């Protein structure tokens, strides 16, 4: 039972690791194979070992097939590579997380320029340039540039286009003008109207919370209540990340556990305090049923993002176990929750949120199963009992934070390349604040806010958030608050995941065989660091110099450059002084100085053709020339010249210098392969 979701997820992981899309009949054959194997097990197998092996093989095949069928079911139109402005008309579904360029809208298009209905994406995400921010449900018209979802920032890094594919987001872009009102000729589909109505209520509650508490604490309070993080100051986000508290922002297992647990505990106490009711109803089951309802309500209120959906499934399994007189917190219940999530969303195996969530939960449940409750005397004075209870809570909280942090460390190192040195202490200090003040205050305030009675609970939550932000700031400015760690080989994260699961799921001393695998990300040799990185448009370049990443354009494509630098264990130098010490740069290009470590020249002259004399100057002292557009017809003595056409085919690139004038290139498109969520020509 415990290993079936592992095998199922392994099958899905094999599917998503392929660089070519298998035929549909392969998915159907996998389901048939799984059914045949299970039928054979039920009729023929008498050996327990053989039975277990066949069941796991069936789950492996089923996981592969379900991932393929899920991909086929998620197919939707995707925008083409087009930089022409288009008039976008549609309905605002929601306000999503802001990007570096400004606030962003999720829009259901009615029409995009002269695109045909068959070519119009179901959903698009558009970045606004300030000005009026429409509310969910509003029909709008805006002039925008819509392109395909973004490719990986560097070869082998996280593919955001895959997430967009499964969320039916077929295009992303930015607005070129102000948002205008639009009067649709038809009514939106009823499902879309229901979604927009819910999001309208969520946005109204978000504004009410922010108006009550202010932008500072109100922004974080709104993010933890409704999922809207548009009002969180950037400094707060940076402090929370440095302190290892960034998980507070995303509505996930912690929030669901606190809300469900708070409702469950309050109802059990209320029922037990009323003897007449306690003698006539099953108090524990009634409290579990209402707590489950509160979790589902919170899921709707939060906008049901994928992390919240997974956490709600886990909470539903736990409270459902209480309703059928089973143990709520156990590895079997967790395995059932994981299987339900993977059946609904096989793509979750590729997402760091799912990996970290279930790794931490498995570690905590395994800890709870081996944790021995302290022996207490029957008659002890209350001062001593308080001290004993506090000590027990302190030790249990420290162990829980340590175990959860250790279980999620490989994923933080591999996917986010950050280790928060003071994360254990920060989480231990904020645990009682979030559990006893912040989340209960937000829950009560959200319920009472529509009646005009939510101010005081929200004020209590705001006080708790201010305390948490102070703790996060102290941890963020402490020495060595964050350590940058380079990503290990691609196989190391899968090995670490299997090692952690072996440690948690296996019984007996053999569980320690999983420890070397669990440390794979830590001990595996790091891949060689590329000498040069270029983004998918050829408009941003960074070089490897010592422990630093020197950015040619610190104000352009900064997100992608930082992702690449951290993934390779480098520190991005975002100041022009670091660049100008080695390269001669103007507004349109950079060329190497005599003492530059790498003789690289780059030009990002937009749509203007590069002048022949400037092209000759770039080529004269360089062994690598990177151009955003096509190169002039003049010959270039540089051994390697990359143009916009090369980046249009290959996407972002990493270059390794194997000797004077010898370069080895790794393209993002080559690593991605040909899958439904990739675009561009076939490079193989």
N, C-alpha and C positions, 0 to 999 in steps of 0.2 A: 504493500500500500504506500509506503513512504517513498519508494523509488519510482513509482509509475509517473508522477509529474516530471521527475528528472529525465526519464527516458522520453516522455512526450516533448518536453522542452528541448531535449537534445535533437530529436527529429526536426523540430522547427528551426533550430539553430543551424543544422546541416543545410536545410533549404535556403536560408538567408545568406549562408556563406558561399553559395554557388556564384560563379561569375557568368553563367548563362542560365536563362530561364528554361526550366524543363517544360515539356509538353503537358497539356491538360490531362491526357490519358495517364500520365505517370501519377498524378494525384489521385485519380479514380482507382488505379491499380493498387496504390498504397492502402487505400481504405479497404479494398477487397482482400488484400494480403493480411491486414490486421484482423479482419473478421474471420478469415480462414484459420489463422493461427490461434485465435481465441477459441474457435469452435473445436479445433484439434486438442487444445489443452483441456477443455471441458469433457471431452469424450475419451481421450486416449492416454494422456499423461498420468502416471502414477508416482513419478519422482518429484519431490518438492523442488529440487534444484532445477530440473528440466522445466517444470511448470513456471517457476519464477523467471527463468531465462526466456521462455517463449512469450510470457506476458510482457516482459520488457521489450522484446523485439516487436511485438504487436504495437505497443505504445510508441516506439520509435517510428515505425512506419505510419501510424496514425498522426503523429505530430508533423511529419513531413507533408502528409496529404492535406491536413487541415490548414497548414500554412499556405500551400499552393491554392487551395480552394478559397481561402480568405483573400488572397491576392487577386484571384479572378473576380471575386465578388466586389472588390474595391475599385475596379477599373472605372475611370472617369476621364473626361477630356482634360488635357494639359495644354497650357498656353505654349505657343511657339516662341522661338528666340526672335523677338521683335522689339526694336527700340523706338518704334514710331508711337507718338502719343495717340491715345484712343479715348473717346468719351465713354466713361463707365457709368452705367445706370443700374441701380439695384437697391436692395434693402440691407441696412446695417444689422447684422446678426449679433455682433458683440464687439466690445472694446477689448483687445487682447494686449498682451504684455508689450510695453513700449520698446522700440529699438533705439539704436544710437541716433537715428535720424529724426525721431519724434514719436508721437502716439500712433498706434496702428489700429486699423479697423478690419474686422472679418465681415466680408460682404457676400451676399448671394446675388450674383449678377442677373439682371434681366436682359441687358444688351451691352456688348462691348464693341464699340465702333461698328465696323461692317463685318464682324465675325459672324459666321453661321451659327445657328443654335447647336449643331453637332460639335463645333469647335469651341464653344463657350464653356469654361470651367464651371463646376457646381459652386465652388467657393474660391474667393481670392482674398489675399491679405494685402492691404495698402497702407503705406506709411504717409502720414499727413505732415505738412510743413507748418505746424502751428495753426493759429486761427481758430475757427469754430470747430468744436468737437461734438458731432451728433451723438444722440443717445441710441441705444439698441431699438430696433423697430422702425426707425426713420427711413423713408425712401430718399435717396440722394443721387446726385449727378456730379461727377468730378472728372476733370481731364487728368489722365494718369498714363504712365508707362507700365505695362504689364508684361512680365517675362516668366520664364519657367522657374520653378522653385530652385533655391540656391543649391549648387553642388558643394561637395566637401571643401573646406578651406584649404586642405592639403591632402595629398594622396594617402588614403588609409584612415583619415580622421572620420569623425561621426558624420553620417549622411543625413542631413536634415530633410532632404527631398523625400526620403523614404517615409519619414513621419508625416510629411505633407500628403503623400500619396494615400496613406491609410486614413487620413482625416478629410479626404476629398478636397483638399486645397490644391487646385490646379494651376494657380498663378500667384505671383507676388510682384509688388511694384511700389511706386511712389507717386504721390499726387504732384501735379505741376501747377495747380491753381487752387483756389478756395473751394470748399464744399458748397454745393448749391442744392436747394430743395428741388424735388422731382415728384411729379404726379403720375404714378404708374397707371397704365391703361387697363391693367388687370389686377386682380387681388392675388396676393401671395398664396402659395399652397398652404393647406391647413396645418401641416406639420411644421412648416417654417413659421407660421403665425404663432403657434403654441410656443416654439423655442424663443421667438423674439419677445413674446409676452413675459415669459419667465425671466429673460435677460433684462427686460425693462424694469421689472421689480427688483432684480439684483442690482442694477445700476442706480436705481433710486435709493436703495438701502446703502449702497456704497457712498453716495453723495451725502446722505444723512449722517453716516458715521464720520466722514471726513469733516463735515461742518460742525459736528459736536466736539470732536477731539483735535481738530486742526490737521494740517497736512503731515506733520511729523509722525506722531503716534497714530493718527487717524489713517494714514496710508497703509501702515502695517496691519492695523486692526481690520481694515476693509479687505486686505489681501487674505487674511486668515478667516474671514467670514464669507465673503462672496467670491473670492478668487481673483478680484480685480486688483492688480498691483501697479496701476498707472500713477498712483499718488505717493509711492514710496520714494523718499529722497535717495539719490545715488550713494551718498555717503553712508547712509544706514545699511544699504545693501552690501557695500564693501566691508563695513565693520562686521556684519553678520557672517559673511563668507570667511573673513580672516579669523573669526572666533569659532568657526565650526558650527554656526547656528543657522546657516542658510536654509536648512530643511524646514525651519519655522515658516518661511514664506510660502512654500508650496503646500497646498492642502493634501495631506497624505495620512499615513497610519497614525501618527501622533495625534493629529486633530480629531480623527474619527474615534480613536480610543478614548480621548478625554471627553468628547461630547457624549458618546455612547456610555462610557463608564460613569460620567457625572449623572446622566439621567437615570441609569440603572441603580446607582447607589441611593440617589434621592428618593426614588419610588419605593425601593425596598425598605428604606427607613420609614417613609410615610405610611406604608402598609403595615409594617410591624408596630408602629406607634398607635395604630387604631385597632384595638383588640377585636372588635366586632367584625371588621373587614378581614383581618388576618386569619380568623377562624373559618372564613367562608370562601376565600379565593386562594389559589396557589400564588403567593406573593412573588416568589422568585421568577416564575414563568410569566406572570403579568408584567413585572418590571422588565424582563428580557424582551417581551413583545413590543412594549412601548419604547424601549431603548432602540430596538431595531427600526421602528418607525422614525425615531429622531435621526438615526444615521441616514436613512433614505431621504428624509427631508433636508438634511444638511448636504447630501450629495446633490440634490436639485438646486439648493441655494448657492452652492459653490460653482455651478456651471458644469458639473460632472466632467472635470478634466480626467485624463487617463489615470494619474496617480490616485485621485479620489475614488475612481471607480474600482480600482484594485483593492484599495483599503476598505471600501464599503462591502465588497464581496467577502473579504476576510472577516469583517465584523459580523456580517450576516451569517456566516458559517458558525462563528462563536456563539452568537445569541440563539441561532437555530439549534445548536447542540444542547443548550439549556432547555429549550422547549421540548426536546425529545429525550430529556433525562440523560444526556451524555456529557462528558467532560468538555468544558468550553475551550480551555487552553491546553492543547496537546499537539504533538507533531502530526497526528492523524488528521486533526481538524485543519492544520496548516496545509497539509498535502492536498486535502480536498479543495481548499480555497485556491491553491495554486493551479490545480487542474481546471477548475471552473474558469479562472482568469485566462489560462492558455487556450481553452476551448473557444472563448469569446474573442480573444486577442492574441493569436499566436505570435504576432509581431512584437509582443512585449518582451520576448527573450532578447531582443537587440537593444532594448532601452535601459540605460543606467538606472532609472528610477525603479523599475521592476527588479533588476538584479540586486540593488542595494536594499530595497524594501524586504524582499523575501530572505536574503542572506541575514540581515539583522534580526528579522522576526524568528527565523529558524534558530539562530544562536541564542536568542532570549528564551525561547520556549525550551530548548535543550538545557539551558541554565536553570530554568524553573523546575524541570523534571528531576534534576540532580540536587537542587538546593534543599537542604534540610531545614525545616522550621525550627527555630530555637525553642528549647525547653523552658517553660515558665513555671514559676511557683504558683500555687493556688492562691495564697493570701500574701500579697505584697503591698506595702504602702504606696499610695498613688505617686509621690515624688519619685520613688525608685522606678515605678512602672513607666513614668514619662521618660526618664533617662534611658531605660532599656529600649523603649519604643523608638526614641530618637536615634539611638545607636544602631538599632536594627535597620531603620529606614536609611541611615547614612551609608551603612555597609552595602545594603541591597541596591541603593541608587548608584553608588560608585561602581559596583560590579556590573550592573545593567548598562551603565554608560560605557564602561570599559569594554565589555563584550560586544555591544552594538557598534562601538567605534572601531574595534579590531576587525569585526566582520565586514564592515563597509570600507575599510582602509584600502584594500586592493582596487576597488572600483574608483575611489577618489583619486588614487595615484594614477591609474591607467586612463580614466576618462576625463578627469578634471585637472590632473597634474598638480594637485595641491594637498599638503598635509598641514592641518591646523594643530600647531604644537600645544596650544592651551585648550583644545576642543573638549577634552574630558572634563576639566575643571569648569569650563563655561557651561556645558550641558548640565553638570551636576548642580551648579549654582542657579540656573534658570529653570530646572525641573519643577521645584515647588511653586515658582512664580507662575509658570504657564499652566500647571495642573490645577492649582487651587484658586488662582486669581484671574488670570488672563482669559483662558478659554471658557470657564463658567460665566464670567462677566460678559463676554461676547455672545455666548449662547442665550443668556437671559435678555441681554440688551437687544439682540436681533429679534427675539420673539415679541418683546414689548414695544419695540420702536414704532410699528404701525399704529399703536394706540397712544403714542405720545408719552410713554412711560419708561423709555429705555435710556434716559440720560444718565441716571446714577449707575446702573450696571456698566454702561459704556465708559463712564468716568473711572470706575474701578479698573476696568480692563486697560484704559489708557495709562493709569498709574503703573500697572504691572508692566506694560510695554516700555514705559520710560525707564523703569528699573532694568529691564532686560537690555535695552539699548545702551545703558551705562556700562553694564557688565561686558557687552560685546565691544564697546569702544575701548575699555581698559585692556581686554584681551587682544584687541587688534593693534594697539600701540605698544604692547609688551615686546621685549626683545625676541627675535626669531618667531614671531607670531605665525608666519607661514613659510613653509619650505617648498620650493618648486622641485618636482620630481619628474624626470623624463619617463615617457611611456615605455613599457617593455615590449617584447615581441607580441604579435597578435595572438599567438597560442597561449601566452602566459595568463591572460585573464580567464579563459575557459578552464585552464588547469587550476587556477586559484579557486574558481567557483566550485568545481568538483571536489577539490580538497576541503573547502569549508563545509560542503554538504556531507562529505564523508565524516568529518569531525562531529557534525551535529546529529546525523541520522544513524550512524552505526553504534551499536551497543557493545560495551566491553573495551578491553585494552587495545584492540586492533584499530579503534577509531584514530589513534595517534599516527597511523600510517598516512593519514590525510594531511598531516602538518607540513611536510615538504612541498606538497602540491599547493597548499593554501598560501605558501610564501613564494610562489612562482614569480609573481610580479616584482617582489623585492629582490630576489636572488638571481633571476635570469639576466644574462648579459644584455645591456641596452643596445639597440640597433645603432649603427654609425650615424652621426649627425650630418645632415646635408650641408653643403656649403652655401647654397642659394635657394631661396623660395620665391616663387612668383604666383600671384593670384590668378584666378581663372580668366581674367580679362587682360592680363599683362600690364595692368595699371599700377600695381603695387609690388615692390621688390624688397626683400630683406636678405642680409648676408650673415653668415655665422663668423663671428670674430671673438675668439676666446670663449668666455661664458656669456657673451652678449649677442643679441640679434640687432643689427643696425638696420633701421627702417629708412628706405629712401624717401618715403612719403608718410611721415608720422601721422598726418591728419586724414589719410585716405585708407579705407579697408583695414582700420585698426583692429576690429574684432577678429578678422581672419588672421592677421599678422600675430596678434597675441596668442590665438589658439595654436598656431604653428610653433611659435617660440616656446610656449610652455610645454607642448607635447614633446619637444626635443630637449627639454631641460635648459633652455636659454632664458635670459632676462631681456625682454624687449626694451630697447632704448628709444623712448618716444620723444626725445628732444632733438632739434635740428643741429645742436652743437656737436653731438656724437657723430652725426652723419657728415657735417661740414668739415670735421677734422680729417676725414679720409677721402671725401669726394667733393668735387666741384659741381654744385647744383644750382639751377635756376628754377623758374616757375614751371618749366616744361620738361626738363631732363636732368640727368646726372652723368658725370664722367669721372673716371678715377684720377686721383692725384698720384704723384710719383711714389708715395709711401703707402698707398692703399693695399691692404692684404690680398684683395682679389681685383683683378683688372676687369671690372664690369661696368658697362654703360647701359643706361636705360632712358627711354623717352616715352612720355605719356601725353602726347600732344592732342588728345581727343580726336576729333574727326578731321582736323587739319592735316594735310600731308606734310611730312617732315621735309624741311628744305635740304637740298642736296649738300650744301656746304656744312650744315649742322650734322647731317648724317656722316659725312666724311670725318668731321672732328670726333664724333663718337667712336667710329671704327678705328681711328688712328692709334689710340692707346689702349685698346680693349681686346681681350680674348673672348669675351662673351658680350653680345649686344641683345637687349630685350626691348622690343618695340610693341606699343599698343596697337599700331596700325601696320599696314603693309610697308615693306622697305622700298626705297627708291630703286630704280633700275641700275644705279651705279654699283660697281663691285665693292665689296667690303673685305678688307684683309683679315678681319676677326675670324677665328676658326668656327665660331658658332653664332648664328643670328636667329633669334626666335621672334616671330611676328604675330600679329593678331590672328592670322589664319591658323597658326599652330595652336594657340590657346583656345580658339573656337573648337578645334578638334579634340584637344586633349584635356582642357580644363586647367586647374592649378597644377603646378609642377614643383618638384624638388630636384635639384641638380647636384651631382657629386663630381668633384674635380679629381680625376684619376691621374693627372699629370699635366704638364704644360700643353695647353690647347686641347686636352682630352676631357670630354664631359660625358657623364652618364645621366640620363634624364628618366625620372619616374613620373608618369602622368596620372592624374586623378582618375580620368576616364578609363584608363587601362586597368587600374586597380578595382574600380567599381564593376567593370564588366557590362554586360547588356542585360538589364533588368527592366521591368515595367516602369520603375521610378527614375531611371537614368535617361539621359538624352544625349544627342550628338552622334557622330559617325562611329562605326565599329572600327576600333584601332587594332584589332587582332587579325 
